[in-house]
């Protein structure tokens, strides 16, 4: 049964663990905030479930802890960074701020990042800038990961390649966070560890036959592209787009055959004020959001839900009642607490 924890206490705990593992204060604070934000949204595979893995990477020297991203190229509206395997959640937060600042000067701002470490939950970077009126898109891939088969193939070739966007609207922003595969590698691992199966045949076995078994990936199978067997050519095409934007633009990716857990990232920001204006942009998105919610549903008990609406509802509930963490995640956090001498905050009483 899940236990609930105060989100501020979880941030402090994660920051303390990362600090004692050797991560400096600023990136430790950013990573802790990003992971807890993922759990607040209910993205449980990309929240504090990642903390032990991140700490393990620091301990093995696979996640760098000192310095800043290095500038590879700067063209005014666009800049390319080498993140040097620094904490990816932190460097992506820096990239969002930089892209927004450049968009304020040029209308559009872009930051391409190579050799980033893993960047966790993409939606976690988007709510704050969207509420401030900025349009931000994030694309990510892992050049070291092969999970998804190209449409018509069997063997895994590329990663799930998520795309996320934060769109200002009233009363809440629209938060889009979707992978170009039919499910994610994190969900594969979660279900496999729990001995569960997918609700549908979202995998291919090593024989090329569709299956609901998450163990198929480790056996030589793959995750199907977004669209599945029938329309996977669409997800495959979108996956290629993300791979090109996140590896081609920063100039580092699968061609180098990296073996380390990480990410190629592209952050795009748009300043609506530099186009037709903030009010004009928000008028259009707010109208579209309201019309979507008012659409007649197929099932009256399940009205149309906007992207990000459920995540924001979960966040509001978690802020009020506590962040729900599964027994497996609590056990992993207990292990970190014992190793680093940091007390895990007590669970809230039901």
PABA-963649 format. One line per 5 residues: for each residue x, y, z of C-alpha. Coordinates in steps of 0.2 Angstrom, whole numbers, plus 2048, in hexadecimal, padded with zeros to 3 digits. Each point is the difference from the previous one (the first is absolute). Layout:
BEGIN
X,Y,Z | ...
end
This chain:
BEGIN
800,800,800 | 807,811,7FB | 805,80C,80E | 7FE,813,7FF | 80E,80C,804
802,813,801 | 807,806,7EF | 80B,80D,808 | 807,7F3,80C | 804,7F5,7F1
809,80E,7F7 | 80B,803,80F | 803,7ED,802 | 805,7FE,7EE | 80B,810,800
809,7FA,810 | 803,7EE,7F9 | 807,808,7EF | 80B,80C,80A | 807,7F2,80B
803,7F6,7F0 | 80B,80F,7FA | 7F4,80A,7F5 | 802,813,803 | 7F2,80A,808
7F8,808,7F0 | 7FF,7F0,7F5 | 7FB,7F6,80F | 7F1,80C,804 | 7FB,800,7ED
800,7ED,7FF | 7F7,7FD,810 | 7F3,80D,7FB | 7FE,7F8,7EE | 7FE,7EE,807
7F3,805,80D | 7F7,80A,7F3 | 7FF,7F0,7F5 | 7F8,7F7,80F | 7F4,80E,803
7FA,7FE,7EE | 7FE,7ED,803 | 80E,7FC,7F4 | 806,7F3,80C | 80E,7F8,7F5
808,811,7FE | 7FF,807,811 | 809,7FA,810 | 801,7EF,7F9 | 80F,807,7F7
809,806,80F | 80A,7F1,804 | 805,7FD,7EE | 807,812,7FF | 809,7FE,811
808,7F0,7F9 | 805,809,7F0 | 809,80E,80B | 808,7F2,80B | 807,7F8,7F0
806,810,7F9 | 7F3,7FE,7F1 | 7F7,811,805 | 80C,80F,801 | 7FE,80B,80F
80C,80F,7FD | 7FF,80F,7F3 | 7F3,807,7F4 | 7FB,7FB,7EE | 80C,805,7F3
7FB,80B,7F1 | 804,7F7,7F0 | 7F8,80C,7F4 | 7F6,811,803 | 7F6,807,7F2
7F5,80D,809 | 7EF,7F8,800 | 808,7EF,801 | 80D,7F8,80B | 808,7EF,802
806,7F9,810 | 80B,7F2,805 | 7F9,7FB,811 | 80F,7F5,804 | 7F5,7F3,808
7FB,80C,80E | 7EF,7FD,809 | 7F3,801,7F1 | 7F2,806,80A | 80A,80F,805
808,804,7EF | 7EE,7FF,7F8 | 7FA,80C,80D | 80E,80C,7FB | 7FC,7FD,7EE
7EE,804,802 | 805,811,808 | 80C,803,7F3 | 7F4,7FC,7F1 | 7F3,80B,808
80C,80F,802 | 806,7FE,7EE | 7EE,7FF,7FA | 7FD,811,809 | 80D,808,7F5
7FD,7F6,7F0 | 7EE,7FA,801 | 807,7EE,7FF | 80E,7F8,80B | 808,7EF,7FE
80C,7F6,80B | 807,7F0,7F9 | 809,7F5,80D | 80C,7F2,7FD | 807,7F3,80D
7F2,804,80D | 7FC,7F4,80E | 7EE,7FA,801 | 7F3,80E,802 | 7F2,7F7,808
7EE,807,7FE | 7FF,80C,7F2 | 7EF,808,806 | 809,805,810 | 809,80E,7F6
7F1,807,7F8 | 7F3,806,80C | 809,80F,808 | 805,808,7EF | 7EF,7FC,7F8
7F7,809,80F | 80C,80F,7FD | 7FA,801,7EE | 80F,7F7,7F7 | 7FE,7F2,7F3
80D,7F2,803 | 803,7F0,7F7 | 80C,7F2,805 | 806,7F2,7F6 | 80B,7F2,807
808,7EF,7FB | 80D,7F5,808 | 80D,7FC,7F3 | 806,7F1,80B | 7EF,7F8,801
7F7,7F4,7F3 | 7EE,7FC,805 | 7F5,804,7F1 | 800,7F6,7EF | 7FE,80A,7F0
7EF,7FD,7F8 | 801,7EF,7F8 | 80F,7FB,80A | 803,7F5,80F | 810,805,808
801,80F,80B | 808,80F,7F8 | 7FC,810,809 | 7F9,807,810 | 7EE,805,804
804,812,7FB | 7F4,80B,80A | 7FA,811,7FB | 7F9,80C,80C | 7F8,811,7FF
7F9,80D,80C | 7F3,80B,7F8 | 7F9,80F,80A | 7ED,800,802 | 7F3,804,80D
7FD,7FA,80D | 80E,7F4,7FF | 80D,7FD,7F3 | 7FF,7F2,7F3 | 80F,7F4,804
804,7F3,7F3 | 80C,7F2,804 | 800,7F1,7F4 | 80C,7F3,7FA | 802,7FB,7EE
7FE,7EE,805 | 7F0,7F8,806 | 807,7FE,812 | 810,805,809 | 80F,7F6,805
7FC,806,812 | 7EF,7F8,7FF | 808,7F0,7F9 | 80C,7FF,80F | 7F2,804,80D
7F4,7F3,7F9 | 80E,7F3,7FE | 806,803,812 | 7EE,7FE,807 | 7FD,7F0,7F6
7F2,808,7F6 | 7FB,802,7EE | 7FB,80E,7F4 | 7ED,802,7FD | 803,7FE,7EE
80D,7F8,7F4 | 80C,80F,800 | 810,7F6,7FE | 808,7F5,7F3 | 808,7F0,805
811,7FA,7F9 | 7F5,7F6,7F3 | 7F8,810,7FA | 7EF,7FB,808 | 7F6,80D,80A
800,7FD,812 | 7FA,808,811 | 80F,7F9,809 | 80C,80E,806 | 80E,7F3,801
800,7FF,7ED | 80C,80F,7FF | 80E,7F8,80A | 7FD,7F0,7F6 | 805,809,7F0
7EF,807,7FB | 7FB,812,800 | 7F3,80D,803 | 7F4,805,7F2 | 800,811,7F9
7F2,80C,804 | 7F2,7FA,7F5 | 803,7ED,803 | 801,7F4,7F2 | 7F3,808,7F5
806,812,801 | 811,7FF,807 | 807,809,7F1 | 7FA,810,807 | 809,7FD,811
80F,7FA,7F7 | 801,810,7F6 | 7FE,80B,80F | 80D,7F6,809 | 80C,803,7F2
7FC,813,801 | 804,800,813 | 810,7F6,7FD | 806,80D,7F3 | 7FB,80F,80B
809,7F9,810 | 80F,7F8,7F8 | 802,808,7EF | 7FF,812,806 | 80C,7FE,80F
80B,7F5,7F5 | 801,7F1,80C | 7F6,7F0,800 | 7FF,7EE,7FA | 80D,802,7F3
80D,801,80E | 7F8,7F0,808 | 800,807,812 | 7FE,7F4,80E | 7FB,80B,80E
7EE,804,806 | 7FC,812,7FB | 7F7,80B,7F4 | 801,80B,7F1 | 7F4,80F,802
7F9,80E,7F7 | 7F6,80E,809 | 7F6,80C,7F5 | 7F8,810,807 | 7F4,80C,7F8
7FC,811,806 | 7EE,804,7FB | 803,812,803 | 80C,800,7F2 | 7F2,7F9,7F4
7EE,806,801 | 801,803,812 | 7FD,7F7,811 | 7EE,804,801 | 7FD,7FA,7EE
809,7F0,803 | 7F7,7FC,811 | 7EF,805,7F8 | 802,7F2,7F3 | 807,7F2,80C
7F3,804,80D | 7F2,7FF,7F3 | 806,7F0,7FA | 802,7F9,812 | 7EE,805,804
7F9,7F9,7F0 | 809,7EF,803 | 7F9,7FF,812 | 7EF,804,7F9 | 800,7F3,7F2
7F3,7F2,802 | 809,7F1,806 | 7FD,7EE,7FA | 7FE,7FB,812 | 7F7,80D,80B
809,7F9,80F | 811,805,7F8 | 800,812,7FA | 80E,806,7F4 | 810,803,809
80D,80C,7FB | 812,7FA,7FF | 808,804,812 | 7EF,802,808 | 801,7F0,80A
812,803,804 | 7FB,811,807 | 7F1,7F9,80A | 80C,7F3,807 | 80C,80D,805
7F3,80B,809 | 7FA,7F0,809 | 812,7FB,805 | 805,812,806 | 7F0,7FF,80C
801,7ED,805 | 812,7FB,7FD | 80A,7F8,7F2 | 7FB,7EE,7FE | 80F,7F4,7FF
800,7EE,7FD | 808,7F3,80C | 80E,7FD,7F4 | 804,812,7FE | 7FF,802,813
80C,7F1,802 | 80C,808,7F4 | 800,811,809 | 802,7F7,811 | 810,7F8,7F9
807,811,7FB | 7FB,807,811 | 80A,7F3,809 | 80F,801,7F4 | 801,813,801
7FA,803,812 | 7F1,80A,7FA | 7EF,7FD,809 | 7F2,7FC,7F4 | 7F2,80B,805
7F1,7F8,809 | 7F1,7FB,7F5 | 7F0,80A,803 | 7F3,7F7,80A | 7F1,7FB,7F6
end
